[in-house]
């Protein structure tokens, strides 16, 4: 990595740090952070690189939103998490959004497994995933009542943490 780090690198580190702190404290990632970061990314990329910078940032934002929107639509992810990946994508571009989403999903799987094991929930989690897959094979992919974020008894993971890990790995791999 070069020193000093490029503006997008610094911005992503600041945004994911703020998102993790907020998500751990309140289980929310504020719109002011995610949408504000995306808007600033589009403006900064535009100032630095003209219309091609605007296109890079806007397409990164869109790719980030599209990647995780299906999980939100199925009730498995909160909207703030989706918008956070969009904001990261606005800073890192579409390729950065894809890599962040992939590394974040891997980190999320590892963290979810750790949480399930720590809470004695691993067997139930595996049973639930199996039940969802069987149900989807019959009725198609759709939210499964009792197994979404709307179910207040479900074990959840503040997903800003794995997304931050994904973003940091993406930055490191650049």
C-alpha positions in Angstrom: 0.0 0.0 0.0 1.2 3.5 -0.8 1.6 6.2 1.8 -0.3 8.3 2.4 -3.2 6.1 1.5 -5.6 7.2 -1.3 -8.7 9.2 -0.3 -11.0 6.2 -1.0 -9.0 3.9 1.3 -9.2 6.4 4.2 -12.9 7.0 3.5 -13.7 3.3 3.6 -11.8 2.8 6.8 -13.7 5.7 8.5 -17.1 4.6 7.2 -16.7 0.9 8.2 -15.4 1.9 11.6 -18.3 4.2 12.2 -20.7 1.5 11.0 -19.2 -1.2 13.2 -19.4 1.1 16.3 -23.0 2.0 15.5 -24.1 -1.6 14.7 -22.5 -3.0 17.8 -24.1 -0.3 20.0 -27.6 0.0 18.6 -27.9 -2.7 15.9 -28.4 0.0 13.4 -26.4 1.6 10.7 -27.7 5.1 10.1 -28.8 6.3 6.7 -26.8 9.5 7.3 -23.7 7.4 7.3 -24.4 5.1 4.4 -26.2 7.4 2.1 -24.0 10.3 3.1 -20.8 8.3 2.4 -22.2 7.2 -1.0 -23.0 10.8 -1.9 -19.6 12.1 -0.8 -17.9 9.3 -2.7 -19.8 10.2 -5.9 -18.8 13.9 -5.5 -15.2 13.2 -4.6 -14.7 10.7 -7.5 -16.4 13.3 -9.8 -14.0 16.1 -8.6 -11.0 13.8 -9.0 -11.8 12.0 -12.2 -14.7 13.9 -13.9 -17.7 12.0 -15.3 -15.8 8.7 -15.4 -15.3 9.1 -11.6 -19.0 9.7 -11.1 -19.8 6.7 -13.2 -17.3 4.5 -11.2 -18.8 5.6 -7.9 -22.4 5.4 -8.9 -21.9 1.9 -10.5 -20.1 0.7 -7.4 -22.9 1.9 -5.2 -25.5 0.2 -7.5 -23.5 -3.1 -7.5 -23.2 -3.0 -3.7 -26.9 -2.6 -3.3 -27.8 -5.3 -5.9 -25.5 -7.8 -4.4 -27.1 -8.0 -0.9 -30.6 -6.8 -1.8 -31.9 -10.4 -2.2 -30.8 -11.2 1.3 -32.7 -8.2 2.6 -35.8 -9.2 0.5 -35.7 -12.6 2.1 -35.6 -11.2 5.6 -32.0 -12.4 6.3 -30.3 -9.0 6.3 -31.1 -5.5 7.4 -31.4 -2.6 5.0 -28.5 -0.8 6.7 -26.2 -3.6 5.8 -27.2 -3.5 2.2 -26.7 0.3 2.1 -23.3 -0.1 3.8 -22.1 -2.3 1.0 -23.4 0.2 -1.5 -21.5 3.0 0.3 -18.3 0.9 0.2 -18.9 0.2 -3.4 -19.3 3.9 -4.1 -15.8 4.4 -2.8 -14.1 1.3 -4.2 -16.1 0.9 -7.5 -18.0 -2.1 -8.7 -15.1 -4.5 -8.5 -14.4 -3.4 -5.0 -18.1 -3.9 -4.1 -18.0 -7.4 -5.4 -14.8 -8.4 -3.6 -16.0 -6.7 -0.4 -19.3 -8.6 -0.6 -17.5 -11.9 -1.2 -15.0 -11.5 1.6 -17.7 -10.1 3.9 -19.9 -13.1 3.2 -16.9 -15.4 4.1 -16.2 -13.5 7.2 -19.9 -13.4 8.1 -20.2 -17.2 7.7 -17.2 -17.7 10.0 -18.6 -15.2 12.5 -22.1 -16.8 12.4 -20.6 -20.2 13.0 -18.6 -18.9 16.0 -21.8 -17.2 17.4 -23.8 -20.3 16.9 -21.2 -22.5 18.6 -20.8 -20.0 21.4 -24.5 -19.8 22.1 -25.2 -23.5 21.7 -27.3 -22.8 18.7 -25.3 -24.7 16.0 -27.6 -27.7 15.6 -30.7 -25.5 15.5 -29.0 -23.2 12.9 -28.1 -26.2 10.7 -31.7 -27.6 11.1 -33.1 -24.2 10.2 -31.0 -23.8 7.0 -31.9 -27.4 6.0 -35.6 -26.6 6.6 -35.4 -23.4 4.5 -33.7 -25.2 1.6 -36.3 -28.0 1.6 -39.2 -25.5 1.8 -37.7 -23.4 -1.0 -37.4 -26.6 -3.2 -41.2 -27.0 -2.9 -42.6 -23.4 -2.8 -39.8 -21.4 -4.3 -37.4 -18.9 -2.8 -39.2 -16.6 -0.4 -39.0 -15.4 3.2 -39.7 -18.2 5.7 -41.9 -17.1 8.6 -40.2 -17.5 11.9 -36.7 -17.6 10.3 -36.2 -13.9 9.4 -34.9 -10.9 11.2 -38.6 -10.0 11.9 -38.5 -13.0 14.4 -37.2 -11.2 17.5 -36.1 -14.5 19.1 -33.6 -15.3 16.3 -29.9 -15.1 16.9 -28.5 -12.2 14.8 -25.1 -10.9 13.8 -24.2 -7.2 13.5 -23.2 -7.5 9.9 -21.2 -4.3 9.7 -18.4 -6.3 11.4 -18.0 -8.9 8.6 -18.5 -6.2 5.9 -15.7 -4.2 7.6 -13.5 -7.3 7.5 -14.4 -7.8 3.8 -13.6 -4.2 3.0 -10.3 -4.3 4.8 -9.3 -7.5 3.0 -10.3 -5.9 -0.3 -8.2 -2.8 0.4 -5.3 -5.0 1.5 -5.5 -7.1 -1.7 -5.4 -4.0 -4.0 
